[in-house]
Amino acid sequence: MRSLAELARLPHLTALLLDVDGTLAPIVPRPQDARVPEETRVELRRLAGRYALAACISGRPGAEARQIVGVDELVYVGEHGLELEPEAERWVEALHAFADATSEWPAERKRLTLSFHWRGAEDEQAALAALERVERRAAKAGLVARRGRKVLELRPPVAAHKGTAVSRLLAERGLRRALYAGDDTTDLDAFRALEEIDLGVRVAVVSAEAPPGLREAADVVVGDPAELLELLRSL
């Protein structure tokens, strides 16, 4: 693809920005078991040495994403870009109080967000009904709900997402060329951020669980993290 070749031609002016779960790391039944394969780590280390910026932008906390990826040479931004926004810190107590008061479904607690996973639920319809109740209570508490691949995420009402994280990382380094790869709803925000730069390549990692519009918004489509690895090797 010509745009990929153009990015690779001037790596010192280019950023590689990557989601983690479902993009670099295969989706697994339990989120805590996710890991990036060693062959992908080898490639990421090569790319970190070649490009002006190689970063992971994840829904997980940045430190947790770093552990899962296992490549210290990358830059990590966690919790959908909220880690870059000081205003989000004001909501930490409210988020944890909401989790304490929630009995409908177990919450995965992060510092700035809450996640409610229903992958592997014995009765998926019952799980969804419970999470609809959680979502209604969250709205009353002033929290913002967003659904992804078998997950309901609650976050502060702060204007931050993966797109704002992309824009900030590029602006800080004066970069106007980038690739972003992702597989879920929140990655569409990052795709939109690339519309504001000189050369942006959007890579969708598409599965049966892909959100509406992901494939259509992408410049390049791959089927899974293994296919993405082959694309990264071309860079």
Secondary structure in CASP SS format (residue, H / E / C, confidence):
PFRMAT SS
TARGET T0000
AUTHOR 0000-0000-0000
METHOD secondary structure of the structure
MODEL  1
M C 1.00
R H 1.00
S H 1.00
L H 1.00
A H 1.00
E H 1.00
L H 1.00
A H 1.00
R H 1.00
L C 1.00
P H 1.00
H H 1.00
L H 1.00
T E 1.00
A E 1.00
L E 1.00
L E 1.00
L E 1.00
D C 1.00
V C 1.00
D E 1.00
G C 1.00
T C 1.00
L C 1.00
A E 1.00
P C 1.00
I C 1.00
V C 1.00
P C 1.00
R C 1.00
P H 1.00
Q H 1.00
D H 1.00
A C 1.00
R C 1.00
V C 1.00
P C 1.00
E H 1.00
E H 1.00
T H 1.00
R H 1.00
V H 1.00
E H 1.00
L H 1.00
R H 1.00
R H 1.00
L H 1.00
A H 1.00
G H 1.00
R H 1.00
Y C 1.00
A C 1.00
L E 1.00
A E 1.00
A E 1.00
C E 1.00
I E 1.00
S C 1.00
G C 1.00
R C 1.00
P C 1.00
G H 1.00
A H 1.00
E H 1.00
A H 1.00
R H 1.00
Q H 1.00
I H 1.00
V H 1.00
G C 1.00
V C 1.00
D C 1.00
E C 1.00
L C 1.00
V E 1.00
Y E 1.00
V E 1.00
G C 1.00
E H 1.00
H H 1.00
G H 1.00
L H 1.00
E H 1.00
L H 1.00
E C 1.00
P H 1.00
E H 1.00
A H 1.00
E H 1.00
R H 1.00
W H 1.00
V H 1.00
E H 1.00
A H 1.00
L H 1.00
H H 1.00
A H 1.00
F H 1.00
A H 1.00
D H 1.00
A C 1.00
T C 1.00
S C 1.00
E C 1.00
W C 1.00
P C 1.00
A C 1.00
E E 1.00
R E 1.00
K C 1.00
R C 1.00
L C 1.00
T C 1.00
L E 1.00
S E 1.00
F E 1.00
H E 1.00
W C 1.00
R C 1.00
G C 1.00
A C 1.00
E C 1.00
D C 1.00
E H 1.00
Q H 1.00
A H 1.00
A H 1.00
L H 1.00
A H 1.00
A H 1.00
L H 1.00
E H 1.00
R H 1.00
V H 1.00
E H 1.00
R H 1.00
R H 1.00
A H 1.00
A H 1.00
K H 1.00
A C 1.00
G C 1.00
L C 1.00
V E 1.00
A E 1.00
R E 1.00
R E 1.00
G E 1.00
R C 1.00
K C 1.00
V E 1.00
L E 1.00
E E 1.00
L E 1.00
R E 1.00
P C 1.00
P C 1.00
V C 1.00
A C 1.00
A C 1.00
H C 1.00
K H 1.00
G H 1.00
T H 1.00
A H 1.00
V H 1.00
S H 1.00
R H 1.00
L H 1.00
L H 1.00
A H 1.00
E H 1.00
R H 1.00
G C 1.00
L C 1.00
R C 1.00
R E 1.00
A E 1.00
L E 1.00
Y E 1.00
A E 1.00
G E 1.00
D C 1.00
D C 1.00
T C 1.00
T C 1.00
D H 1.00
L H 1.00
D H 1.00
A H 1.00
F H 1.00
R H 1.00
A H 1.00
L H 1.00
E H 1.00
E H 1.00
I C 1.00
D C 1.00
L E 1.00
G E 1.00
V E 1.00
R E 1.00
V E 1.00
A E 1.00
V E 1.00
V C 1.00
S C 1.00
A C 1.00
E C 1.00
A C 1.00
P C 1.00
P C 1.00
G C 1.00
L H 1.00
R H 1.00
E H 1.00
A H 1.00
A C 1.00
D C 1.00
V E 1.00
V E 1.00
V E 1.00
G C 1.00
D C 1.00
P H 1.00
A H 1.00
E H 1.00
L H 1.00
L H 1.00
E H 1.00
L H 1.00
L H 1.00
R H 1.00
S C 1.00
L C 1.00
END
